[in-house]
Amino acid sequence: MSEGRPPVSASPTLEDVARAAGVSRATVSRVINGVRNVDPAIQETVRRAVADTGYVPNRAARSLVTRRTGAIALIVSGAGTDGGENPFHNQVFADPFFGRVAGGVVGFLRPRGVHPILMFAETREARAQVIAFLRQGNADGAVLVSTHSEDPLPAMLVEASLPAVLFARPATPLPISYVDVAHRTGAKLAADHLVARGRRRVATIAGPLDVPASQDRLSGFRDAMAAHGFPYVPCVEGGFTHQSGEIAMERLLADHPGVDGVFVANDLMAQGALQVLRHHGRRVPGDVAVVGFDDSSAATASRPPLTTIRHPVEDMAGEMARMLMERVDDPGRPVTSVIFEPSLVVRDSS
């Protein structure tokens, strides 16, 4: 051996982690294996020691003991029925909402040594593959973002007794846990803001009206406007895409040329609406004030930057992952829901 060269050391062991953390080997083992009756401060100390020592758990051996894979399925699901060419994947990746969901899920799981497997389930065949994948034990459970009210996958997961948590209230009542935001409250914030800005000829661009979130945002906005003394709010339905926002805004201007305020049910559609208003020479917010919903990257990329209702997607996705891990630990746990509160973010469009 050459003088001065450090000796080659073996891979770090549980004993090395225990020594670095100042705890017993058994405590380290409990933390790594996800046993829940360990003090949170000790868990954090052990996790730091794992990172400092570079210890890598033997996942194969660990799964034999815990019967866990260390992975969960992150499923984006639609309601298609055929296996043909489908723009579904492109729509998912074009919408900043889905990236925020993925970021929230990863942010919660990664420090716990659990990793998501992204799956799409927009066709009958793809849904069958998802159910088979989970039944075969390739993931410990699923967090699901369903994009269509007629999507059968939530009911399929319930019927198969697979651990799952849904992003947003299901369109039909099901015994499945979910997270959601108070959509009606957010819509009321938008109505209050537009009225406070002196807008009197207000309209709205709704999302797809077969989606519960869209229904709630529309009814919440109309109810709040009625409470302010405005019993009629013109509405055009969009599809949560930039292009549908353009088309809806063109229709609103054609049918209601005097409109001076618009609540748009998501930021992507609002971005499209702003583009149409510019094309028609309408000043924002001078002539028309615009409020979106989500507080996504589309809101800050808009010109002018978009006033919007903050939808705390990352926090909701992290909570969804937490709820799933609790269900994996305790399959008999009752289903539950967590509803987050929205907030108004004022920028230059109103």
Stockholm file with secondary structure:
# STOCKHOLM 1.0

chainA/1-350         MSEGRPPVSASPTLEDVARAAGVSRATVSRVINGVRNVDPAIQETVRRAVADTGYVPNRAARSLVTRRTGAIALIVSGAGTDGGENPFHNQVFADPFFGRVAGGVVGFLRPRGVHPILMFAETREARAQVIAFLRQGNADGAVLVSTHSEDPLPAMLVEASLPAVLFARPATPLPISYVDVAHRTGAKLAADHLVARGRRRVATIAGPLDVPASQDRLSGFRDAMAAHGFPYVPCVEGGFTHQSGEIAMERLLADHPGVDGVFVANDLMAQGALQVLRHHGRRVPGDVAVVGFDDSSAATASRPPLTTIRHPVEDMAGEMARMLMERVDDPGRPVTSVIFEPSLVVRDSS
#=GR chainA/1-350 SS CCTTCCCCCCCCCHHHHHHHHTSCHHHHHHHHTTCSCSCHHHHHHHHHHHHHHTCCCCHHHHHHHHCCCSEEEEEEECCCCCCSCCTHHHHHHHCHHHHHHHHHHHHHHGGGTCEEEEEEECSHHHHHHHHHHHHTTSSSCEEEEECCTTCCHHHHHHHTTCCEEEESCCSSCCSCEEEEECHHHHHHHHHHHHHHTTCCSEEEEECCTTSHHHHHHHHHHHHHHHHTTCCCCCEEECCSSHHHHHHHHHHHHHHCTTCCEEEESSHHHHHHHHHHHHHTTCCTTTTCEEEEEECCHHHHHSSSCCEEEECCHHHHHHHHHHHHHHHHHCTTCCCCEEEECCEEECCTTC
#=GC SS_cons         CCTTCCCCCCCCCHHHHHHHHTSCHHHHHHHHTTCSCSCHHHHHHHHHHHHHHTCCCCHHHHHHHHCCCSEEEEEEECCCCCCSCCTHHHHHHHCHHHHHHHHHHHHHHGGGTCEEEEEEECSHHHHHHHHHHHHTTSSSCEEEEECCTTCCHHHHHHHTTCCEEEESCCSSCCSCEEEEECHHHHHHHHHHHHHHTTCCSEEEEECCTTSHHHHHHHHHHHHHHHHTTCCCCCEEECCSSHHHHHHHHHHHHHHCTTCCEEEESSHHHHHHHHHHHHHTTCCTTTTCEEEEEECCHHHHHSSSCCEEEECCHHHHHHHHHHHHHHHHHCTTCCCCEEEECCEEECCTTC
//
